[in-house]
Amino acid sequence: MYYEQYCGQDTSLSKPEWIEGASTPGPVRGKGGNTIASLLLFPWEQRDSSVMGMATERAFGKEKLEMPFPVQMGGEAATVLSTMAYLLVKHAAADFVLQTDTQRREKGSYGATGGLTHSLTHIVLTAPVFALLPGIAPGIMAALLAAEFVLHYHVDWAKEQIVRKNAWTSHNRYFWWAIGIDQLLHGLSYVTLIGLALGLAASQG
């Protein structure tokens, strides 16, 4: 019989009358358990469990599957994610929303005011992140901010030198490669900053 063929040996399952005369629609059986046919063709309730439950049981065994949701994160994991999220939002604001035309023009001129004020904007907006990283001495905070200032300034300056030397514009793919690598390096600098901050905080504790 069609029903027994596609749903296994349990003939005690309730089913409507029309299924007795149904014709086989083709090779729809799943490997080793007819799960696909069970789910698609017989979505009504069974005596002890739903078809979905039967299919899950056949596919994964009779042990109950549980999904740990919502995920419960430890304190340090939550701190790292919150800190990184803040720094990414900060970076988008400082690099795209708050950056002035003067800063954009002068980033490639070493020592020019525009590049310096742009990097200063970044570290001013980075400073509040240490509220999420308690236990760090003020001297270490200052050193990390100074390191970000120097690194951010030189990444921007080097990118501008490469773009100008090669006369790349937004119509060249290498221009966008340079932008992408620039942004990648800034993102990696934030990962490094978080790692150093947490490591130094742990060593102090």
N, CA and C atoms as a LAMMPS dump frame, in Angstrom:
ITEM: TIMESTEP
0
ITEM: NUMBER OF ATOMS
615
ITEM: BOX BOUNDS ff ff ff
-5.0000000000000000e+02 5.0000000000000000e+02
-5.0000000000000000e+02 5.0000000000000000e+02
-5.0000000000000000e+02 5.0000000000000000e+02
ITEM: ATOMS id mol type element x y z
1 1 1 N 0.851 -1.196 0
2 1 2 C 0 0 0
3 1 3 C 0.886 1.247 0
4 2 1 N 0.396 2.292 -0.663
5 2 2 C 1.193 3.502 -0.832
6 2 3 C 1.601 4.138 0.501
7 3 1 N 0.653 4.201 1.433
8 3 2 C 0.937 4.858 2.702
9 3 3 C 2.028 4.132 3.475
10 4 1 N 1.89 2.803 3.566
11 4 2 C 2.9 2.015 4.273
12 4 3 C 4.247 2.074 3.555
13 5 1 N 4.217 2.154 2.219
14 5 2 C 5.451 2.199 1.437
15 5 3 C 6.267 3.447 1.752
16 6 1 N 5.575 4.583 1.906
17 6 2 C 6.296 5.843 2.062
18 6 3 C 6.451 6.309 3.514
19 7 1 N 5.702 5.73 4.433
20 7 2 C 5.811 6.183 5.82
21 7 3 C 6.33 5.107 6.752
22 8 1 N 6.706 3.947 6.26
23 8 2 C 7.286 2.931 7.114
24 8 3 C 6.287 1.854 7.496
25 9 1 N 6.621 1.123 8.549
26 9 2 C 5.839 -0.057 8.902
27 9 3 C 4.696 0.216 9.86
28 10 1 N 4.648 1.392 10.484
29 10 2 C 3.602 1.674 11.455
30 10 3 C 2.303 1.954 10.73
31 11 1 N 1.377 0.969 10.732
32 11 2 C 0.104 1.12 10.021
33 11 3 C -0.994 1.637 10.916
34 12 1 N -0.65 1.993 12.166
35 12 2 C -1.683 2.48 13.084
36 12 3 C -1.886 3.974 12.952
37 13 1 N -1.153 4.623 12.077
38 13 2 C -1.27 6.067 11.929
39 13 3 C -2.597 6.423 11.283
40 14 1 N -3.222 7.493 11.804
41 14 2 C -4.483 7.927 11.217
42 14 3 C -4.231 8.575 9.882
43 15 1 N -5.139 8.352 8.899
44 15 2 C -4.984 8.939 7.575
45 15 3 C -6.347 9.053 6.922
46 16 1 N -6.53 9.997 6.04
47 16 2 C -7.828 10.169 5.403
48 16 3 C -8.087 9.069 4.376
49 17 1 N -9.342 8.935 4.007
50 17 2 C -9.758 7.859 3.124
51 17 3 C -9.134 7.97 1.74
52 18 1 N -8.939 9.204 1.255
53 18 2 C -8.492 9.347 -0.123
54 18 3 C -7.105 8.781 -0.368
55 19 1 N -6.306 8.601 0.697
56 19 2 C -4.955 8.145 0.486
57 19 3 C -4.912 6.696 0.046
58 20 1 N -5.981 5.919 0.324
59 20 2 C -5.997 4.521 -0.063
60 20 3 C -5.85 4.361 -1.559
61 21 1 N -6.458 5.258 -2.32
62 21 2 C -6.424 5.119 -3.773
63 21 3 C -5.419 6.013 -4.453
64 22 1 N -4.541 6.65 -3.663
65 22 2 C -3.582 7.581 -4.268
66 22 3 C -2.526 6.834 -5.058
67 23 1 N -2.093 7.444 -6.126
68 23 2 C -1.054 6.834 -6.945
69 23 3 C 0.303 7.385 -6.558
70 24 1 N 1.33 6.604 -6.741
71 24 2 C 2.673 7.036 -6.386
72 24 3 C 3.135 8.167 -7.295
73 25 1 N 3.502 9.308 -6.749
74 25 2 C 3.862 10.457 -7.574
75 25 3 C 5.282 10.41 -8.118
76 26 1 N 6.052 9.431 -7.738
77 26 2 C 7.418 9.376 -8.242
78 26 3 C 8.398 9.064 -7.134
79 27 1 N 9.658 9.087 -7.428
80 27 2 C 10.686 8.722 -6.44
81 27 3 C 10.928 9.834 -5.437
82 28 1 N 10.061 9.882 -4.41
83 28 2 C 10.196 10.949 -3.43
84 28 3 C 10.724 10.452 -2.106
85 29 1 N 11.014 9.161 -1.985
86 29 2 C 11.483 8.657 -0.71
87 29 3 C 12.877 9.154 -0.379
88 30 1 N 13.068 9.568 0.888
89 30 2 C 14.394 9.966 1.326
90 30 3 C 15.216 8.75 1.679
91 31 1 N 16.511 8.911 1.698
92 31 2 C 17.401 7.806 1.971
93 31 3 C 17.257 7.328 3.406
94 32 1 N 16.936 6.042 3.56
95 32 2 C 16.95 5.406 4.871
96 32 3 C 15.829 5.788 5.785
97 33 1 N 14.691 6.307 5.313
98 33 2 C 13.638 6.605 6.27
99 33 3 C 12.454 7.314 5.698
100 34 1 N 12.407 7.613 4.41
101 34 2 C 11.248 8.23 3.778
102 34 3 C 10.835 9.527 4.454
103 35 1 N 11.784 10.254 5.01
104 35 2 C 11.464 11.465 5.762
105 35 3 C 10.838 12.533 4.881
106 36 1 N 11.342 12.717 3.683
107 36 2 C 10.84 13.768 2.802
108 36 3 C 9.378 13.535 2.483
109 37 1 N 9.047 12.277 2.104
110 37 2 C 7.658 11.959 1.78
111 37 3 C 6.762 12.147 2.985
112 38 1 N 7.226 11.739 4.166
113 38 2 C 6.419 11.876 5.372
114 38 3 C 6.069 13.325 5.638
115 39 1 N 7.055 14.209 5.469
116 39 2 C 6.828 15.622 5.766
117 39 3 C 5.934 16.293 4.735
118 40 1 N 6.125 15.968 3.463
119 40 2 C 5.406 16.658 2.402
120 40 3 C 4.012 16.104 2.156
121 41 1 N 3.838 14.786 2.33
122 41 2 C 2.586 14.156 1.926
123 41 3 C 1.621 13.879 3.065
124 42 1 N 2.122 13.788 4.297
125 42 2 C 1.249 13.398 5.402
126 42 3 C 1.412 14.33 6.595
127 43 1 N 0.99 15.578 6.491
128 43 2 C 1.207 16.548 7.566
129 43 3 C 0.152 16.528 8.656
130 44 1 N -0.637 15.461 8.756
131 44 2 C -1.63 15.423 9.834
132 44 3 C -1.045 14.749 11.068
133 45 1 N -1.727 14.897 12.178
134 45 2 C -1.214 14.384 13.436
135 45 3 C -1.304 12.872 13.498
136 46 1 N -0.342 12.239 14.182
137 46 2 C -0.354 10.812 14.403
138 46 3 C -0.817 10.523 15.815
139 47 1 N -0.839 9.216 16.143
140 47 2 C -1.345 8.822 17.445
141 47 3 C -0.474 9.348 18.582
142 48 1 N 0.85 9.241 18.464
143 48 2 C 1.736 9.598 19.561
144 48 3 C 2.551 10.862 19.32
145 49 1 N 2.826 11.169 18.051
146 49 2 C 3.665 12.334 17.768
147 49 3 C 3.321 12.862 16.392
148 50 1 N 3.78 14.088 16.11
149 50 2 C 3.546 14.665 14.801
150 50 3 C 4.486 14.041 13.788
151 51 1 N 4.168 14.229 12.506
152 51 2 C 5.042 13.727 11.452
153 51 3 C 6.411 14.354 11.556
154 52 1 N 6.442 15.653 11.916
155 52 2 C 7.721 16.32 12.068
156 52 3 C 8.552 15.655 13.148
157 53 1 N 7.907 15.297 14.24
158 53 2 C 8.625 14.601 15.299
159 53 3 C 9.138 13.257 14.837
160 54 1 N 8.295 12.505 14.084
161 54 2 C 8.709 11.213 13.563
162 54 3 C 9.886 11.37 12.613
163 55 1 N 9.809 12.383 11.75
164 55 2 C 10.879 12.603 10.789
165 55 3 C 12.18 12.964 11.503
166 56 1 N 12.075 13.813 12.516
167 56 2 C 13.263 14.185 13.27
168 56 3 C 13.872 12.979 13.953
169 57 1 N 12.98 12.125 14.501
170 57 2 C 13.435 10.922 15.185
171 57 3 C 14.164 9.999 14.226
172 58 1 N 13.603 9.844 13.012
173 58 2 C 14.231 8.974 12.027
174 58 3 C 15.57 9.538 11.56
175 59 1 N 15.653 10.861 11.416
176 59 2 C 16.855 11.473 10.889
177 59 3 C 17.977 11.533 11.914
178 60 1 N 17.632 11.798 13.183
179 60 2 C 18.665 12.064 14.176
180 60 3 C 18.663 11.097 15.354
181 61 1 N 17.78 10.105 15.356
182 61 2 C 17.685 9.199 16.483
183 61 3 C 16.627 9.648 17.455
184 62 1 N 16.408 8.875 18.494
185 62 2 C 15.303 9.133 19.416
186 62 3 C 15.663 10.085 20.545
187 63 1 N 16.935 10.492 20.624
188 63 2 C 17.294 11.448 21.658
189 63 3 C 16.711 12.811 21.336
190 64 1 N 16.232 13.475 22.337
191 64 2 C 15.626 14.789 22.159
192 64 3 C 16.689 15.811 21.796
193 65 1 N 16.44 16.571 20.718
194 65 2 C 17.373 17.608 20.297
195 65 3 C 16.967 18.934 20.906
196 66 1 N 17.931 19.64 21.483
197 66 2 C 17.648 20.927 22.1
198 66 3 C 18.591 21.973 21.537
199 67 1 N 18.044 23.106 21.202
200 67 2 C 18.849 24.223 20.71
201 67 3 C 19.056 25.22 21.84
202 68 1 N 20.316 25.497 22.188
203 68 2 C 20.572 26.433 23.292
204 68 3 C 20.267 27.862 22.877
205 69 1 N 18.988 28.237 22.859
206 69 2 C 18.605 29.567 22.414
207 69 3 C 17.614 30.147 23.407
208 70 1 N 17.731 31.377 23.843
209 70 2 C 18.806 32.281 23.436
210 70 3 C 20.156 31.877 24.019
211 71 1 N 21.237 32.183 23.293
212 71 2 C 22.568 31.797 23.727
213 71 3 C 22.936 32.6 24.97
214 72 1 N 23.426 31.901 25.962
215 72 2 C 23.848 32.556 27.184
216 72 3 C 25.361 32.763 27.123
217 73 1 N 25.801 34.002 26.979
218 73 2 C 27.221 34.299 26.858
219 73 3 C 27.817 34.608 28.218
220 74 1 N 29.077 34.231 28.352
221 74 2 C 29.79 34.595 29.554
222 74 3 C 30.103 36.076 29.571
223 75 1 N 30.54 36.577 30.716
224 75 2 C 30.796 37.997 30.861
225 75 3 C 31.845 38.524 29.912
226 76 1 N 32.951 37.764 29.738
227 76 2 C 34.038 38.244 28.879
228 76 3 C 33.62 38.258 27.413
229 77 1 N 32.866 37.241 26.978
230 77 2 C 32.406 37.206 25.587
231 77 3 C 31.487 38.383 25.299
232 78 1 N 30.589 38.673 26.229
233 78 2 C 29.68 39.804 26.049
234 78 3 C 30.451 41.117 26.009
235 79 1 N 31.489 41.213 26.825
236 79 2 C 32.307 42.422 26.848
237 79 3 C 33.029 42.629 25.521
238 80 1 N 33.616 41.563 24.993
239 80 2 C 34.34 41.657 23.729
240 80 3 C 33.405 42.059 22.596
241 81 1 N 32.235 41.423 22.524
242 81 2 C 31.288 41.738 21.449
243 81 3 C 30.764 43.169 21.571
244 82 1 N 30.448 43.583 22.774
245 82 2 C 29.947 44.952 22.974
246 82 3 C 31.008 45.981 22.613
247 83 1 N 32.24 45.703 23.022
248 83 2 C 33.335 46.624 22.737
249 83 3 C 33.596 46.722 21.239
250 84 1 N 33.628 45.573 20.566
251 84 2 C 33.879 45.582 19.124
252 84 3 C 32.75 46.282 18.391
253 85 1 N 31.515 46.041 18.804
254 85 2 C 30.383 46.697 18.159
255 85 3 C 30.485 48.214 18.307
256 86 1 N 30.838 48.67 19.507
257 86 2 C 30.99 50.12 19.717
258 86 3 C 32.079 50.689 18.811
259 87 1 N 33.218 50.001 18.736
260 87 2 C 34.333 50.519 17.934
261 87 3 C 34.004 50.55 16.453
262 88 1 N 33.24 49.593 15.969
263 88 2 C 32.85 49.597 14.554
264 88 3 C 31.901 50.756 14.247
265 89 1 N 30.95 50.99 15.146
266 89 2 C 30.037 52.126 14.967
267 89 3 C 30.811 53.435 15.053
268 90 1 N 31.715 53.505 16.014
269 90 2 C 32.566 54.695 16.151
270 90 3 C 33.371 54.955 14.884
271 91 1 N 33.93 53.893 14.334
272 91 2 C 34.753 54.044 13.136
273 91 3 C 33.925 54.56 11.959
274 92 1 N 32.735 54.01 11.792
275 92 2 C 31.862 54.466 10.704
276 92 3 C 31.522 55.939 10.87
277 93 1 N 31.266 56.357 12.113
278 93 2 C 30.925 57.76 12.358
279 93 3 C 32.113 58.675 12.069
280 94 1 N 33.289 58.326 12.576
281 94 2 C 34.456 59.199 12.425
282 94 3 C 35 59.208 10.999
283 95 1 N 34.93 58.062 10.314
284 95 2 C 35.54 57.971 8.979
285 95 3 C 34.613 58.457 7.865
286 96 1 N 33.293 58.405 8.096
287 96 2 C 32.378 58.74 7.005
288 96 3 C 31.432 59.885 7.334
289 97 1 N 30.957 59.969 8.555
290 97 2 C 29.983 61.01 8.896
291 97 3 C 30.677 62.297 9.332
292 98 1 N 31.672 62.173 10.195
293 98 2 C 32.29 63.354 10.794
294 98 3 C 33.51 63.862 10.041
295 99 1 N 34.041 63.091 9.117
296 99 2 C 35.248 63.519 8.405
297 99 3 C 34.932 64.693 7.475
298 100 1 N 35.712 65.75 7.587
299 100 2 C 35.48 66.953 6.785
300 100 3 C 36.228 66.854 5.458
301 101 1 N 35.892 67.747 4.544
302 101 2 C 36.589 67.788 3.255
303 101 3 C 38.066 68.127 3.443
304 102 1 N 38.348 69.016 4.382
305 102 2 C 39.745 69.376 4.655
306 102 3 C 40.528 68.17 5.159
307 103 1 N 39.951 67.435 6.076
308 103 2 C 40.614 66.234 6.583
309 103 3 C 40.84 65.227 5.463
310 104 1 N 39.862 65.076 4.605
311 104 2 C 39.97 64.116 3.5
312 104 3 C 41.102 64.519 2.54
313 105 1 N 41.227 65.796 2.287
314 105 2 C 42.269 66.274 1.361
315 105 3 C 43.659 66.19 1.969
316 106 1 N 43.77 66.441 3.266
317 106 2 C 45.085 66.603 3.884
318 106 3 C 45.638 65.333 4.516
319 107 1 N 44.898 64.24 4.49
320 107 2 C 45.403 63.008 5.107
321 107 3 C 46.665 62.502 4.424
322 108 1 N 46.854 62.838 3.162
323 108 2 C 48.03 62.373 2.442
324 108 3 C 49.224 63.294 2.547
325 109 1 N 49.071 64.427 3.247
326 109 2 C 50.184 65.363 3.44
327 109 3 C 50.702 65.212 4.865
328 110 1 N 51.901 64.663 4.984
329 110 2 C 52.408 64.308 6.317
330 110 3 C 52.543 65.542 7.216
331 111 1 N 51.916 65.447 8.366
332 111 2 C 51.967 66.527 9.342
333 111 3 C 50.913 67.59 9.164
334 112 1 N 50.104 67.495 8.113
335 112 2 C 49.064 68.502 7.882
336 112 3 C 47.978 68.384 8.954
337 113 1 N 47.334 69.502 9.221
338 113 2 C 46.344 69.562 10.299
339 113 3 C 45.169 68.608 10.059
340 114 1 N 44.734 68.48 8.805
341 114 2 C 43.567 67.659 8.528
342 114 3 C 43.725 66.209 8.946
343 115 1 N 44.86 65.623 8.622
344 115 2 C 45.099 64.233 9.007
345 115 3 C 45.212 64.067 10.507
346 116 1 N 45.823 65.044 11.169
347 116 2 C 45.985 64.979 12.619
348 116 3 C 44.643 65.093 13.347
349 117 1 N 43.816 66.031 12.905
350 117 2 C 42.514 66.198 13.567
351 117 3 C 41.592 65.007 13.287
352 118 1 N 41.752 64.389 12.117
353 118 2 C 40.955 63.205 11.813
354 118 3 C 41.3 62.067 12.778
355 119 1 N 42.581 61.824 12.989
356 119 2 C 42.995 60.767 13.914
357 119 3 C 42.627 61.124 15.353
358 120 1 N 42.672 62.408 15.679
359 120 2 C 42.272 62.851 17.01
360 120 3 C 40.787 62.58 17.244
361 121 1 N 39.977 62.82 16.228
362 121 2 C 38.541 62.511 16.336
363 121 3 C 38.336 61.038 16.674
364 122 1 N 39.113 60.187 16.04
365 122 2 C 38.983 58.749 16.297
366 122 3 C 39.267 58.397 17.749
367 123 1 N 40.361 58.897 18.301
368 123 2 C 40.697 58.468 19.661
369 123 3 C 39.779 59.108 20.7
370 124 1 N 39.277 60.301 20.4
371 124 2 C 38.299 60.91 21.313
372 124 3 C 37.041 60.04 21.4
373 125 1 N 36.641 59.488 20.257
374 125 2 C 35.459 58.625 20.25
375 125 3 C 35.764 57.217 20.749
376 126 1 N 37.031 56.828 20.721
377 126 2 C 37.413 55.523 21.262
378 126 3 C 37.43 55.532 22.781
379 127 1 N 37.796 56.646 23.373
380 127 2 C 37.991 56.73 24.823
381 127 3 C 36.83 56.169 25.643
382 128 1 N 35.552 56.466 25.298
383 128 2 C 34.457 55.934 26.122
384 128 3 C 34.384 54.413 26.17
385 129 1 N 35.062 53.722 25.228
386 129 2 C 34.969 52.266 25.213
387 129 3 C 35.578 51.654 26.465
388 130 1 N 36.451 52.382 27.12
389 130 2 C 37.085 51.832 28.319
390 130 3 C 36.108 51.723 29.489
391 131 1 N 34.941 52.349 29.358
392 131 2 C 33.891 52.132 30.359
393 131 3 C 33.383 50.695 30.31
394 132 1 N 33.541 50.044 29.134
395 132 2 C 33.156 48.641 28.992
396 132 3 C 34.276 47.7 29.402
397 133 1 N 35.463 48.259 29.635
398 133 2 C 36.633 47.451 29.991
399 133 3 C 37.185 47.936 31.327
400 134 1 N 36.501 47.63 32.413
401 134 2 C 36.935 48.139 33.718
402 134 3 C 38.25 47.499 34.163
403 135 1 N 38.91 48.194 35.067
404 135 2 C 40.127 47.641 35.647
405 135 3 C 41.396 48.015 34.927
406 136 1 N 41.328 48.939 33.972
407 136 2 C 42.514 49.351 33.222
408 136 3 C 43.008 50.679 33.788
409 137 1 N 44.278 50.742 34.108
410 137 2 C 44.857 51.95 34.693
411 137 3 C 44.833 53.094 33.683
412 138 1 N 44.678 54.321 34.168
413 138 2 C 44.644 55.477 33.26
414 138 3 C 45.87 55.576 32.351
415 139 1 N 47.037 55.218 32.858
416 139 2 C 48.237 55.279 32.042
417 139 3 C 48.181 54.319 30.862
418 140 1 N 47.627 53.146 31.093
419 140 2 C 47.494 52.165 30.014
420 140 3 C 46.459 52.642 29
421 141 1 N 45.368 53.232 29.474
422 141 2 C 44.367 53.793 28.558
423 141 3 C 45.01 54.835 27.654
424 142 1 N 45.799 55.723 28.25
425 142 2 C 46.452 56.782 27.471
426 142 3 C 47.409 56.178 26.441
427 143 1 N 48.136 55.142 26.841
428 143 2 C 49.084 54.516 25.918
429 143 3 C 48.356 53.849 24.748
430 144 1 N 47.233 53.177 25.02
431 144 2 C 46.463 52.533 23.957
432 144 3 C 45.856 53.556 23.007
433 145 1 N 45.376 54.658 23.554
434 145 2 C 44.818 55.716 22.702
435 145 3 C 45.91 56.364 21.844
436 146 1 N 47.078 56.562 22.427
437 146 2 C 48.19 57.127 21.669
438 146 3 C 48.608 56.18 20.543
439 147 1 N 48.613 54.879 20.841
440 147 2 C 48.977 53.89 19.822
441 147 3 C 47.955 53.894 18.685
442 148 1 N 46.673 54.024 19.039
443 148 2 C 45.652 54.074 17.987
444 148 3 C 45.83 55.327 17.12
445 149 1 N 46.139 56.449 17.77
446 149 2 C 46.336 57.695 17.027
447 149 3 C 47.454 57.534 16.002
448 150 1 N 48.589 57.033 16.449
449 150 2 C 49.751 56.89 15.562
450 150 3 C 49.447 55.893 14.441
451 151 1 N 48.856 54.759 14.783
452 151 2 C 48.578 53.73 13.789
453 151 3 C 47.548 54.197 12.774
454 152 1 N 46.458 54.805 13.272
455 152 2 C 45.412 55.262 12.357
456 152 3 C 45.947 56.325 11.404
457 153 1 N 46.729 57.245 11.947
458 153 2 C 47.272 58.312 11.111
459 153 3 C 48.141 57.746 9.994
460 154 1 N 49.002 56.812 10.31
461 154 2 C 49.945 56.295 9.321
462 154 3 C 49.29 55.336 8.324
463 155 1 N 48.268 54.616 8.75
464 155 2 C 47.519 53.781 7.795
465 155 3 C 46.844 54.677 6.762
466 156 1 N 46.211 55.745 7.229
467 156 2 C 45.545 56.678 6.304
468 156 3 C 46.561 57.345 5.377
469 157 1 N 47.666 57.783 5.953
470 157 2 C 48.683 58.474 5.155
471 157 3 C 49.276 57.542 4.092
472 158 1 N 49.584 56.301 4.469
473 158 2 C 50.165 55.345 3.524
474 158 3 C 49.18 55.028 2.397
475 159 1 N 47.919 54.888 2.753
476 159 2 C 46.907 54.616 1.725
477 159 3 C 46.82 55.761 0.731
478 160 1 N 46.828 56.981 1.241
479 160 2 C 46.772 58.148 0.355
480 160 3 C 48.003 58.228 -0.539
481 161 1 N 49.176 57.892 -0.012
482 161 2 C 50.391 57.925 -0.821
483 161 3 C 50.307 56.938 -1.986
484 162 1 N 49.812 55.747 -1.717
485 162 2 C 49.695 54.718 -2.751
486 162 3 C 48.684 55.133 -3.815
487 163 1 N 47.535 55.636 -3.361
488 163 2 C 46.483 56.035 -4.306
489 163 3 C 46.959 57.193 -5.179
490 164 1 N 47.603 58.182 -4.579
491 164 2 C 48.055 59.352 -5.352
492 164 3 C 49.197 58.992 -6.302
493 165 1 N 50.122 58.174 -5.833
494 165 2 C 51.256 57.802 -6.674
495 165 3 C 50.81 57.084 -7.941
496 166 1 N 49.765 56.27 -7.807
497 166 2 C 49.276 55.501 -8.948
498 166 3 C 48.125 56.195 -9.677
499 167 1 N 47.743 57.381 -9.184
500 167 2 C 46.658 58.155 -9.811
501 167 3 C 45.376 57.339 -9.933
502 168 1 N 45.101 56.537 -8.888
503 168 2 C 43.861 55.752 -8.904
504 168 3 C 42.682 56.644 -8.553
505 169 1 N 41.585 56.397 -9.203
506 169 2 C 40.329 57.086 -8.901
507 169 3 C 39.268 56.036 -8.616
508 170 1 N 38.068 56.509 -8.318
509 170 2 C 36.973 55.577 -8.012
510 170 3 C 36.584 54.72 -9.212
511 171 1 N 37.137 55.038 -10.385
512 171 2 C 36.859 54.241 -11.58
513 171 3 C 37.835 53.074 -11.731
514 172 1 N 38.872 53.044 -10.874
515 172 2 C 39.847 51.952 -10.911
516 172 3 C 39.55 50.953 -9.795
517 173 1 N 39.651 49.683 -10.119
518 173 2 C 39.38 48.682 -9.088
519 173 3 C 40.428 48.719 -7.978
520 174 1 N 41.667 49.109 -8.313
521 174 2 C 42.72 49.141 -7.303
522 174 3 C 42.465 50.236 -6.262
523 175 1 N 41.758 51.262 -6.667
524 175 2 C 41.35 52.283 -5.7
525 175 3 C 40.502 51.649 -4.601
526 176 1 N 39.564 50.807 -4.999
527 176 2 C 38.673 50.164 -4.027
528 176 3 C 39.401 49.093 -3.229
529 177 1 N 40.405 48.474 -3.848
530 177 2 C 41.246 47.562 -3.078
531 177 3 C 41.946 48.324 -1.962
532 178 1 N 42.469 49.498 -2.283
533 178 2 C 43.165 50.312 -1.286
534 178 3 C 42.22 50.721 -0.161
535 179 1 N 41 51.121 -0.524
536 179 2 C 40.005 51.488 0.498
537 179 3 C 39.699 50.291 1.383
538 180 1 N 39.514 49.13 0.757
539 180 2 C 39.178 47.931 1.52
540 180 3 C 40.287 47.514 2.468
541 181 1 N 41.535 47.548 1.996
542 181 2 C 42.664 47.177 2.856
543 181 3 C 42.816 48.178 3.996
544 182 1 N 42.605 49.456 3.685
545 182 2 C 42.638 50.503 4.713
546 182 3 C 41.629 50.21 5.824
547 183 1 N 40.403 49.888 5.431
548 183 2 C 39.367 49.602 6.419
549 183 3 C 39.669 48.312 7.183
550 184 1 N 40.216 47.328 6.488
551 184 2 C 40.58 46.071 7.152
552 184 3 C 41.632 46.311 8.231
553 185 1 N 42.645 47.096 7.904
554 185 2 C 43.704 47.371 8.877
555 185 3 C 43.161 48.112 10.093
556 186 1 N 42.245 49.039 9.871
557 186 2 C 41.634 49.73 11.012
558 186 3 C 40.847 48.74 11.875
559 187 1 N 40.092 47.851 11.231
560 187 2 C 39.333 46.862 11.997
561 187 3 C 40.236 45.949 12.806
562 188 1 N 41.338 45.505 12.199
563 188 2 C 42.281 44.647 12.918
564 188 3 C 42.946 45.393 14.072
565 189 1 N 43.118 46.696 13.915
566 189 2 C 43.701 47.474 15.009
567 189 3 C 42.772 47.488 16.217
568 190 1 N 41.464 47.459 15.98
569 190 2 C 40.509 47.413 17.092
570 190 3 C 40.545 46.051 17.785
571 191 1 N 40.691 44.996 17.002
572 191 2 C 40.832 43.665 17.605
573 191 3 C 42.071 43.634 18.496
574 192 1 N 43.165 44.215 18.002
575 192 2 C 44.402 44.269 18.784
576 192 3 C 44.22 45.108 20.041
577 193 1 N 43.543 46.238 19.898
578 193 2 C 43.309 47.109 21.061
579 193 3 C 42.528 46.377 22.142
580 194 1 N 41.466 45.662 21.745
581 194 2 C 40.659 44.932 22.728
582 194 3 C 41.493 43.843 23.389
583 195 1 N 42.261 43.104 22.576
584 195 2 C 43.095 42.049 23.146
585 195 3 C 44.12 42.579 24.138
586 196 1 N 44.785 43.673 23.781
587 196 2 C 45.764 44.267 24.698
588 196 3 C 45.094 44.783 25.96
589 197 1 N 43.951 45.427 25.809
590 197 2 C 43.254 45.993 26.974
591 197 3 C 42.842 44.886 27.945
592 198 1 N 42.272 43.802 27.408
593 198 2 C 41.84 42.705 28.283
594 198 3 C 43.045 42.002 28.914
595 199 1 N 44.105 41.818 28.108
596 199 2 C 45.293 41.175 28.652
597 199 3 C 45.947 41.992 29.739
598 200 1 N 46.044 43.291 29.54
599 200 2 C 46.656 44.153 30.54
600 200 3 C 45.786 44.262 31.78
601 201 1 N 44.475 44.269 31.59
602 201 2 C 43.579 44.322 32.734
603 201 3 C 43.71 43.052 33.568
604 202 1 N 43.845 41.91 32.904
605 202 2 C 43.996 40.644 33.614
606 202 3 C 45.314 40.594 34.382
607 203 1 N 46.368 41.138 33.778
608 203 2 C 47.667 41.122 34.449
609 203 3 C 47.691 42.042 35.665
610 204 1 N 46.868 43.092 35.625
611 204 2 C 46.789 43.996 36.775
612 204 3 C 46.007 43.371 37.924
613 205 1 N 44.988 42.55 37.528
614 205 2 C 44.138 41.955 38.559
615 205 3 C 44.835 40.827 39.273
